[in-house]
């Protein structure tokens, strides 16, 4: 089974290729995801949706070069909350591509 080093800076733990962080850092990372909007993104259903989507789509769906760490909603869920967990409304993005998409949406492009 292919392996890699935990993505947490400074952590030397070797983990399976399918994982992003060692168990210690994965738990801490999950607790910090979208802390600003606990009602929207802090719920168990979103965490499970996000985790499953990233497991199924490990590489950025835009650049196809980097590991995906963010799940982006294609259609803004603020305008259509029913699509929050809709798999057809999600895309896995690396940090760089997610920042670009977020900025593009903020600028109304």
C-alpha positions as CSV (number, residue, x, y, z in Angstrom):
1,X,0.0,0.0,0.0
2,X,1.5,3.4,-1.0
3,X,2.3,5.7,1.9
4,X,3.1,9.4,2.6
5,X,4.0,11.8,5.4
6,X,1.3,13.5,7.4
7,X,0.4,16.9,5.8
8,X,0.7,18.7,9.2
9,X,3.9,20.8,9.0
10,X,6.6,19.2,11.1
11,X,4.8,15.8,11.6
12,X,7.0,12.9,10.5
13,X,4.3,10.2,10.8
14,X,3.9,7.9,7.8
15,X,0.3,7.3,6.9
16,X,-1.5,5.5,4.0
17,X,-1.7,7.4,0.7
18,X,-5.5,7.6,1.0
19,X,-5.2,9.7,4.2
20,X,-4.1,13.4,4.5
21,X,-3.2,13.6,8.1
22,X,-2.2,11.2,10.9
23,X,-5.1,10.4,13.4
24,X,-3.8,13.0,15.9
25,X,-3.7,15.9,13.4
26,X,-6.8,14.8,11.5
27,X,-8.9,15.2,14.6
28,X,-7.5,18.7,15.3
29,X,-7.9,19.7,11.7
30,X,-11.6,18.6,11.6
31,X,-12.3,20.7,14.7
32,X,-11.0,23.8,13.0
33,X,-12.9,23.4,9.7
34,X,-15.3,26.3,9.2
35,X,-15.4,27.2,12.8
36,X,-16.8,30.6,11.9
37,X,-20.1,29.0,10.7
38,X,-20.9,26.1,13.0
39,X,-24.5,25.9,12.0
40,X,-23.7,25.6,8.4
41,X,-20.4,23.7,8.2
42,X,-19.9,22.5,11.8
43,X,-22.6,19.8,11.7
44,X,-21.9,16.1,11.6
45,X,-23.7,15.7,8.3
46,X,-21.5,18.2,6.5
47,X,-18.3,16.7,8.0
48,X,-19.3,13.3,6.8
49,X,-20.3,14.6,3.3
50,X,-17.0,16.5,3.1
51,X,-14.9,13.6,4.3
52,X,-16.5,11.2,1.8
53,X,-16.2,13.6,-1.1
54,X,-12.5,14.2,-0.4
55,X,-11.9,10.4,-0.1
56,X,-13.6,9.8,-3.5
57,X,-11.9,12.8,-5.2
58,X,-8.4,13.1,-3.8
59,X,-6.9,15.3,-6.5
60,X,-7.9,18.9,-7.3
61,X,-10.7,18.9,-9.9
62,X,-9.4,22.2,-11.4
63,X,-5.7,21.9,-11.8
64,X,-5.4,18.1,-11.5
65,X,-2.0,18.6,-10.0
66,X,-2.3,19.0,-6.2
67,X,-4.0,17.1,-3.4
68,X,-7.6,18.4,-2.8
69,X,-8.2,19.7,0.7
70,X,-11.3,21.8,0.3
71,X,-14.8,20.9,-0.9
72,X,-16.3,23.8,-2.8
73,X,-20.0,24.4,-3.5
74,X,-20.4,25.1,-7.2
75,X,-23.8,26.8,-6.6
76,X,-23.7,29.1,-3.6
77,X,-25.6,27.4,-0.7
78,X,-26.5,30.8,0.7
79,X,-28.9,31.1,-2.3
80,X,-30.0,27.5,-2.4
81,X,-29.5,25.7,1.0
82,X,-31.1,22.5,-0.3
83,X,-27.9,21.9,-2.3
84,X,-25.6,21.8,0.7
85,X,-25.0,18.0,0.6
86,X,-25.8,17.5,-3.1
87,X,-22.8,15.6,-4.6
88,X,-23.5,17.2,-8.0
89,X,-22.9,20.6,-6.4
90,X,-19.5,19.8,-4.9
91,X,-16.0,19.9,-6.3
92,X,-12.7,19.0,-4.6
93,X,-10.1,21.7,-4.8
94,X,-6.6,22.3,-3.6
95,X,-6.1,25.4,-1.4
96,X,-4.8,27.6,-4.3
97,X,-7.7,26.8,-6.6
98,X,-10.2,27.1,-3.8
99,X,-8.9,30.6,-3.0
100,X,-9.2,31.6,-6.7
101,X,-12.8,30.3,-6.9
102,X,-13.7,32.1,-3.6
103,X,-12.2,35.3,-4.9
104,X,-14.0,34.9,-8.3
105,X,-17.3,34.5,-6.5
106,X,-16.7,37.5,-4.2
107,X,-16.0,39.6,-7.3
108,X,-19.2,38.4,-8.9
109,X,-17.4,36.8,-11.9
